[in-house]
Amino acid sequence: MTQNIRRVRKAVLPVAGFGTRVLPATKTIPKEMLPVVDRPALHYVVSEAIEAGIEHIIFVTGRNKGAIEDYFDSAYELEDQLAKRGKDDILKNVMSTITEPGSMSFVRQQAAKGLGHAIWCARDVVGDEPFAILLPDVLVKAERGCLAQMMDAYNEVGGNIIAVDAIPEERVNSYGVIAPVDGAQRDGNLIQMSGMVEKPPIGEAPSNLKITGRYILQPDVMGILKHQAAGAGGEIQLTDAMATLMNVQPFHAFEYEGQDYDCGSKLGYFEAVAAYAAAHPEIGGPARAIMREMSGAG
Ligand code: G1P
């Protein structure tokens, strides 16, 4: 690692959203806690952060999200019961959700003002060091986690890195989209960028490379977010602040290996459950057989 590349120790996970696209399921359960086979979607995202070397997770949370704090805490009665009944395998799984004491922080976003505002709410806990952001709506299924792949690239080039993936043109208006530098040399999975825009109208997007929901950013973005005006959808957009930061700091897009699923939508959630069930060590075989049977039945 080059000397002036500072290590990324903290990750911000914004979890304050209502989950309106999957109501009424999310009326009483935070959307991040919806199960994907045998664990909440959020568990996969936290595991991805830890695999990448993250030591401290900062949740930007809101009302009715208490289940998230409890999930990563010890559940003494449950653990005691499982131990007494000799259910060691299950106990091991339950204990795996408990993180190092003091390695999680929770800050509140009182009003839904957008992703940029949610990230800014974490500024004091992030402090003056580079940090990662993982949007927990998005699961990325990959052999090596998406953030770990990005971290490898970061350790080479430093600066700011965002994960991108090609999508069909007709979906660009649902995402942040990057503008790659014309004719720039590709450096492995890294792409040089000249700009980015949040939710461009179809036909006006600078490329078909969408921002996937994994970021490594320098802390300077917080100062920009503080004064960031509302953008697309009337919300304070992280993409707009990053576009400003790009003018003064190195910024790369990173095309990761893996498949992403948008668990905030009904179809994306269904697809995630199917993909994770098919790959599950315990139920993968029968799950694939069921899916084959269902598709055969038309
Ligand atoms: C957010 C970001 C967007 C990104 C997307 C990934 O949008 O603002 O740039 O492409 O997540 O899922 P949202 O899905 O919150 O509208």
Residues whose N, C-alpha, C, O or C-beta is under 5 A from the ligand:
A	BS01	G1P	L115 S174 Y175 G176 I211 T212 G213 T239
